[in-house]
Amino acid sequence: MVSITFNQQADFQFVYEQLIKVINVQEKISVNEPDLTLSIKVEPYNSKLCHHISQCIVRCVSTIYEKQWMKKILTTKYFYQDKDEISEITAIAKSIGEGNKEELPGADRYTNRMDLLHRSTVSCIEQGGTIMFDSYLRFRTGPYRALLTELIGEAIDEYKLEQEYQNFVEALRQLLKARETVQEKVVVVFDRSYSLYDLNGKKLNGLYEPLDHIPNGLSLEDIDPEILLPLLILAPNKIYLYTEDAEEGLAQTIRNVFEERLCFFPLQLFKKNF
């Protein structure tokens, strides 16, 4: 027999609702609602049932507590107070944790963080007896919470990089806004590398006037010299970008800076038309 006693009605209700979804478990559960206690009959060596009970508890932690703990880490360890910043960073942390930032070194360990918690929880359940849920949260989630702290650190780094990038893009927009159009329409081709053409298919060779009136905080060294800088100098009203990878980094920067001036086309159309 394993008994789980809760301090919070919400935790008790959540775990109970998860347990009764598990096949062949409902008849094994005894409910003492006044004491907020769930008792589950577990036969010796029934590792499958221990696994199911653990999953229900882990879901409670991930659903109810993970976001709370993220916010606490941000306010107490990193001293963030702004609600919008906290929301943005926790959203980035969630994205990393769900495997949406595979380019980050070692990001897969964050996607497996629930496995870490699950192993600790199964060990606790297999010992049997009474589990005080608040004590479990305090003493059995340590490695998981340490990994969560590292995840928040990664998310903060990503947030800062994103802020820097947005400031960079805004500076380029201001630079573009101050420019007069030199070439009305241009063609950009990305086929493993970038090339710049006029509408007749003639390659533009980079004989441009240098940029002036650079916004404060922006350096020419930060601007890609092959394509982005020429585009800013020419300040075209229309850019036709032929590519098979519209999500490529520089293509996205061109989109963010030139916005409605940019049109994407499949690379094969350029090869066909030019």
Phi, psi and omega in degrees: 000134174240127177244136179240120181250130185250156172263336184247132178301321182297319178294314178303312182294318182297310182295320178299314180297325176291319182297318184287351174278345183281133182301135176062024180253331189305318182286352181265356187260132170250133185245124173242088186292320178303324180266001182053050182236134173246129178243131183237128177285118180237114177292152178305138176065019177276077184294330180296315179292320176301321178298314181296317179298316179301315179302319180296319180291317180298321177298323177298316179297312185291328183277316188264322192257332188302311181296321177300315181293323176301313180297321179295319177300318181294322184277326185264325181268321185250357172062033171281138180235333182292125185296322180294317178297317180299318179296318180295317182292319178295326177295320177295318179300318179297319180297317177298315182296336179268004175086019181270004179232058186295341181288345178286130179299129176073016183295337183295334180292335177284326179291338180262015186296329180291333175296321177299314179292322181297317180299318179294323183288318178301317179301320180294317183291320182297339178286342178071191180078206184259131177251120173273114190300320179296323177293321176301315180298324185281320191250342185255354183252011184305305180300321178297316181291328175297318178293325177296323177295318176297321179298318178296321177301316176298318181295322178296316178300316179295321179297316180295319178298320179294321177297316178298319180295316180297321176296320177298312180298317180296321177296320178293323177297317179295321177298315179297319181299327182277352184270148169268147182293127177260319179234118187300314183222141178223161177243128176245134180237129173244108177225076188073334171215168184263144174223153184235131183226163167270183185290346178269002180084010178276130182291132176273123194266008175085020177271078185241159172291144179293155177287145172233175180054054177288129179301150177302139179087355179250134179243142177300331180295340181276348186260128178306121188281341186281318185234310187296315180297312175302322179296320178294323179292315181286333179046054184291153175277341177221133174237124177255108185257116179261121183197158171259001183225080181291346181267359179302146190305309182292325177300321179292323177295317177301317178299315183293328181278312187269346173048243187290351177286344188260137174232133178265144175220153177297144182301324183298333178293323178296316181296328180283318188272338183243000000 
